[in-house]
Amino acid sequence: MFLLAGCSTKKKGILNRAYHNVTSHYNGYWNGRESMKEGVAALEKANKDDFSRIIPVFPAGGEEESRSVYPQMDRAMQKGAFVIDRHSMLIKGREYCNWIDDSYMLIGQADYFKRDYLPAIEVFNYVVKQYATKPIRIDGYMWLVRTYSRSARFKDAELIITALEAEEKFPKKKKGEYGAVMADHWIEKQDYSKALEEIRKAKAFTKARRKKTRYTFIEAQLHEELNNRDSAAYFYTQVLRRSTPYDMEFNARINRALMTNSASGELASIKKELEKMAKDEKNVDFLDRIYFALGKIAYEEKDEPLAMDYFKKSIAANTGNKAQKAESYFTIADILFDIPEYEESGLYYDSSLAVISERHEKYDHVKTRKESLAELIKNVNIIRTQDSLLRIAAMSPSEIDRYIAEIIRKEFDRQEAGRQTEADRQAAMAASNQQNNQTPSGSASGSWYFYNPTALSFGVSDFLRKWGDRKLEDNWRRSDKRSLEMAGTDDSDTASNADSLLLDPEYYMNGLPLTEAKRDSSLRLVQNAYYDLGGIYKDQLSDIERSIKTYEELLQKYPNGIWTLESLYQLHRLYTQKNDLANAERCKQRIVREFPESDYAKILTDPNHLKKMEAMRNRLSGMYERAMTSYREDRFEDALAIIDSVVGKVDKHKLIPKFALLRAMCIGRTQRLDVYKAALDEFIKKYPKDEEKAMAVELLAYVNDLTGEKMPDEVLPAAPLVLYRHNADTVQYFMVVVNRPGFRPADMKARLSDFNAVNYSNETLMVKDMKMGRDKDLVFVQGFSTPAKARDYYELIKADTAVFNGLNETEAYRFLIAVGNFAKFYQRQDVPEYMRFFRRNYLGIEGD
């Protein structure tokens, strides 16, 4: 009877409270907590620190490790839910069972370790509000900070931090954990000064040795990030004085070596220590790090050739540490870039980009330089190739024949040597197989190819000779995936055909610019490449001297070329920047003398000309917007009146083709179909090189399609003027157009990736970015298995506060786009225009 009476959760008597407190603790909460401990211990054991970055304050592995402890976390959640369901004694707003708040925390923590951050946040918020007068609110606050930080919701985390700082009597036993939580937050936010202050507090109030050692290593890394090299070296030494796991000890030694400078007088002893480590067999998997550190020391000692040799050894010794491989590549690339040896540097940046993580702090640096140098190398190769072809084409016919005959002879010798090498390899393989067939079957070096070290070494050597160090991927044989042959083509046949082609004189003759048209095309390619090259040196690489040299070389080779005016103006600006006033004046006078009517001449002779041009641009932009608004509102006569006040009265402005096309479109809405067709024909003839031509051609094609369907005197209906076609059943992308100066697309990619990791961990979504004009970046998500999932994604991300934190809707336009509309959108790059289409067709919102 006493037990039955104690089971009630609606009474708060002593018997009731005693029964529910005892059973909730030992039947539910205790088992759930033990399961949680088991899961956390497994996460910490499975955690592998990436020492190329600041190691986490709370080691918990990655997503794969998180999935591995789902059973333990689910059991903890079930036990916590059981306690709340069966033993909660919430009577008149007060909880009389002591283990309910702990059970809520257990559920929230389990969600956190499963990386289900949104439900974890809800639970911790409930604990903080429901138990606002109990000590457990402190735990709720700290776990909220951890969860918000892991979700990149830093502002929300800092609101909680403010609440924690307002606590008058903070429990001393929790100060170590508090410091660790704060350090974790500031590291996630990359505010390393504040993180350093907090990790010191964590270390001061922590007694556990392993945690103290970890915090000391993080302290050293934070000093390294802040460029406090001496302090970093000191704390790495402190780590070495403690009992540490070998990987942490090893990295502490390496990092200490990297922090030592030549002025310290310790380089010699550290170098000896590293050389000794390199000979130790247990460091075979760490040789890449050792050689990299030796390379850094050599570079510190100004021995650049030795440094480069060590960095290359680091790459060769790498056994899978992609972060170190990427760093070795881009370190070599940076050195070559500073020499400067741009072409070779570009190759190393390219290699680094193939292995570097998008979250690496140097990713943007590597990517930007790689792209700049790729363009540079492309233009250098164009100049070299076309100059060679032009030089050969200028020879007499007999000289050309002899030249091609010599090329074919060398190619024939090369192919013969290749065939002989292949024959030798086959003979060696046959001999090796015959020998292995005589080996007893129980031997490890049996006849199977992969047990045969001789055959295997032949295979590896031959593969590297023939193909190089190729990445494991589809179509790995092809260095240029764009040149895929038709399905079913045999590689040996393709290679044979290519070899035959290289022995055909006609193949080489066809590539020579022997006709006037081909020669003009070749000369244009060279001049374009020179001009682009000068711009790359100037704008992307900030190499003024090489930019000047390139522009001057272009003018010397082609004094009356297609870029003469622009090159002179660029040189004038560069010489002025260098304070070389004599050469600046020389370029100015030539512009004024040879191109007196150009805008450049007017800018140089009239200080107010730029202001006049800016005023004209603003006036025309405003008029174009008014004309476009009138067109959208079907006030075509008003639009034509505005257009006619501009076209024919203002010349040589980039907006004039836009006015002219809009005029033709107004004609299409007000006059006969044949008149509209004539207007489009006239536009295409008058503006053959402007970007608006593509749209005019598309409209004209539509008009031509109507022939036979409509009478010539019919007026064009409104529907065909819709640029985009809405098809809700086709593949969709989620798009973000970032339009905020200084905001990096990599940051948006990271936010989207984090959102995907939290909400779409079971989906294979890819986040990519593209440049969009000069001032915008396009970041997009693709991989939705159905259009419906893309629409769900849009609705879910719209409600998220972290992804677009600090960005309003005009700084980060977000929308869905069908794959068929993407190319047209990217070509036009008119975001407001597409947003109107998106709101109307996807959201059912009319107007702007």
Long-range contacts (C-beta under 8 A, 24 or more apart in sequence): 9-86, 9-87, 9-88, 9-89, 9-97, 10-89, 10-91, 12-89, 12-91, 12-96, 16-89, 16-96, 17-89, 17-96, 17-97, 20-87, 20-89, 20-96, 20-97, 21-97, 21-98, 21-99, 23-87, 24-83, 24-86, 24-87, 24-97, 24-98, 24-99, 24-100, 24-103, 25-98, 25-99, 28-79, 28-80, 28-82, 28-83, 28-86, 28-87, 28-99, 28-103, 29-79, 29-80, 29-83, 29-99, 29-102, 29-103, 29-106, 31-75, 31-79, 32-75, 32-76, 32-77, 32-78, 32-79, 32-80, 32-83, 32-103, 32-106, 33-76, 33-102, 33-106, 35-72, 35-73, 35-75, 35-76, 35-79, 36-72, 36-73, 36-76, 36-106, 36-109, 36-110, 36-113, 38-72, 39-69, 39-72, 39-73, 39-76, 39-110, 39-113, 40-69, 40-113, 42-68, 42-69, 42-72, 43-69, 43-113, 49-247, 49-248, 50-323, 51-247, 51-248, 51-251, 51-255, 52-321, 52-323, 52-324, 52-327, 52-360, 53-323, 53-360, 54-187, 54-218, 54-221, 54-222, 54-225, 55-214, 55-217, 55-218, 55-221, 56-184, 57-180, 57-181, 57-183, 57-184, 57-187, 57-199, 57-202, 57-214, 57-215, 57-218, 58-146, 58-180, 58-184, 59-214, 60-113, 63-115, 63-757, 63-761, 66-113, 66-114, 66-115, 69-113, 69-114, 70-114, 73-110, 73-111, 73-113, 73-114, 74-110, 76-106, 76-107, 76-109, 76-110, 77-106, 77-107, 77-110, 77-111, 79-103, 79-106, 80-104, 80-106, 80-107, 80-110, 81-107, 95-130, 95-131, 101-127, 101-130, 101-131, 101-134, 101-136, 102-136, 104-130, 105-136, 105-139, 105-140, 105-143, 108-140, 108-143, 109-143, 112-143, 112-146, 112-147, 112-150, 115-150, 115-757, 115-758, 115-761, 116-758, 117-147, 117-150, 117-151, 117-758, 118-758, 118-759, 120-147, 121-147, 121-148, 121-151, 135-171, 138-164, 138-167, 138-170, 138-171, 138-174, 139-174, 142-174, 142-177, 142-178, 142-181, 145-181, 145-182, 145-185, 146-181, 146-184, 146-185, 149-184, 149-185, 149-188, 149-189, 150-188, 151-754, 151-758, 151-802, 152-188, 152-750, 152-751, 152-754, 152-802, 152-805, 153-801, 153-802, 153-805, 154-185, 154-188, 154-189, 154-805, 155-805, 156-801, 156-802, 157-185, 161-185, 172-205, 175-201, 175-205, 176-201, 176-202, 176-204, 176-205, 176-206, 176-207, 176-211, 177-202, 178-202, 179-203, 179-204, 179-205, 179-206, 180-206, 180-211, 180-215, 183-215, 183-218, 187-218, 187-222, 192-222, 192-225, 192-226, 193-226, 195-222, 196-222, 196-223, 196-226, 209-242, 209-243, 212-242, 213-239, 213-242, 213-243, 213-244, 213-248, 214-248, 216-242, 217-244, 217-248, 217-252, 220-252, 220-255, 221-255, 224-255, 224-259, 229-259, 229-260, 229-261, 230-259, 230-264, 232-256, 232-259, 233-259, 233-260, 233-264, 246-282, 250-277, 250-283, 250-286, 250-289, 251-289, 253-277, 254-286, 254-289, 254-290, 254-292, 254-293, 257-293, 257-296, 257-297, 258-293, 258-296, 260-297, 260-300, 261-300, 262-300, 262-301, 267-297, 267-300, 267-301, 270-297, 271-297, 284-319, 285-319, 287-313, 287-314, 287-317, 287-319, 288-314, 288-315, 288-317, 288-318, 288-319, 288-321, 288-324, 288-325, 288-328, 289-314, 289-321, 289-324, 291-317, 292-324, 292-327, 292-328, 292-331, 295-328, 295-331, 299-335, 304-335, 307-335, 308-332, 308-335, 322-355, 322-356, 322-357, 323-356, 323-357, 323-360, 325-355, 326-352, 326-355, 326-356, 326-357, 326-360, 326-362, 326-366, 327-352, 327-362, 329-355, 330-356, 330-362, 330-365, 330-366, 333-366, 333-369, 337-369, 337-373, 340-541, 340-543, 340-546, 342-373, 342-376, 342-377, 342-541, 343-373, 343-376, 343-377, 343-380, 345-369, 345-373, 346-370, 346-373, 346-374, 346-376, 346-377, 349-373, 350-374, 354-471, 358-746, 358-749, 358-750, 358-753, 359-750, 363-746, 364-744, 364-746, 368-540, 372-536, 372-540, 372-541, 375-532, 375-536, 375-540, 376-533, 376-536, 376-537, 376-541, 379-529, 379-530, 379-532, 379-533, 379-536, 380-529, 380-533, 382-525, 382-526, 382-528, 382-529, 383-526, 383-529, 383-530, 383-533, 386-513, 386-522, 386-523, 386-525, 386-526, 386-529, 387-526, 389-511, 389-512, 389-513, 389-522, 390-513, 390-519, 390-522, 390-523, 390-526, 392-512, 393-512, 393-513, 393-514, 393-519, 400-509, 400-512, 401-505, 404-505, 404-508, 404-509, 405-505, 407-508, 408-502, 408-503, 408-505, 408-508, 411-502, 411-503, 412-503, 415-499, 415-502, 415-503, 421-465, 425-458, 425-462, 428-458, 429-455, 429-458, 432-458, 523-558, 524-562, 526-557, 526-558, 527-554, 527-558, 527-561, 527-562, 527-563, 528-562, 528-563, 530-554, 530-557, 530-558, 530-563, 531-563, 531-566, 531-567, 534-567, 534-570, 535-570, 538-570, 538-574, 544-574, 544-577, 544-578, 547-574, 548-574, 548-575, 548-578, 564-594, 565-591, 565-594, 565-595, 565-598, 565-600, 566-600, 568-600, 569-600, 572-604, 599-652, 616-650, 616-653, 617-653, 617-655, 620-646, 620-650, 620-653, 620-655, 620-659, 621-655, 624-655, 624-658, 624-659, 624-662, 627-659, 627-662, 628-662, 631-662, 631-665, 631-666, 631-669, 634-669, 634-718, 636-666, 636-669, 636-670, 637-670, 639-666, 640-666, 640-670, 657-687, 657-690, 657-691, 657-692, 658-692, 660-686, 660-687, 660-692, 661-687, 661-692, 661-695, 661-696, 664-696, 664-699, 665-699, 665-721, 668-699, 668-703, 668-715, 668-716, 668-721, 669-715, 669-716, 669-718, 669-721, 670-715, 671-715, 672-712, 672-713, 672-714, 672-715, 673-703, 673-706, 673-710, 673-711, 673-712, 673-713, 673-714, 673-715, 673-716, 674-712, 674-713, 676-703, 676-716, 677-703, 677-704, 691-827, 694-827, 695-723, 695-828, 722-837, 723-824, 723-828, 723-833, 723-837, 724-818, 724-821, 724-824, 724-825, 724-834, 724-837, 724-841, 725-818, 725-820, 725-821, 726-818, 726-837, 726-841, 726-842, 727-818, 727-820, 728-787, 729-787, 730-787, 730-818, 730-819, 730-820, 731-784, 731-787, 731-818, 731-819, 732-784, 732-787, 732-790, 732-791, 732-816, 732-817, 732-818, 732-819, 733-780, 733-781, 733-782, 733-790, 733-816, 733-817, 733-819, 733-822, 734-780, 734-781, 734-782, 734-784, 734-790, 734-793, 734-794, 734-797, 734-814, 734-815, 734-816, 735-778, 735-779, 735-780, 735-813, 735-814, 735-815, 735-816, 735-817, 736-778, 736-779, 736-780, 736-812, 736-813, 736-814, 737-772, 737-776, 737-777, 737-778, 737-812, 737-813, 737-814, 737-831, 738-776, 738-777, 738-778, 738-779, 738-807, 738-811, 738-812, 739-775, 739-776, 739-810, 739-811, 739-812, 739-813, 739-831, 740-807, 740-811, 740-812, 741-775, 743-807, 743-811, 745-769, 745-777, 745-778, 745-779, 748-777, 748-779, 748-812, 749-779, 751-802, 751-803, 751-804, 752-779, 752-781, 752-803, 754-802, 755-797, 755-800, 755-802, 755-803, 756-781, 759-796, 760-793, 763-789, 770-826, 772-826, 772-829, 773-829, 776-829, 776-831, 778-826, 790-816, 791-816, 791-842, 815-842, 816-842
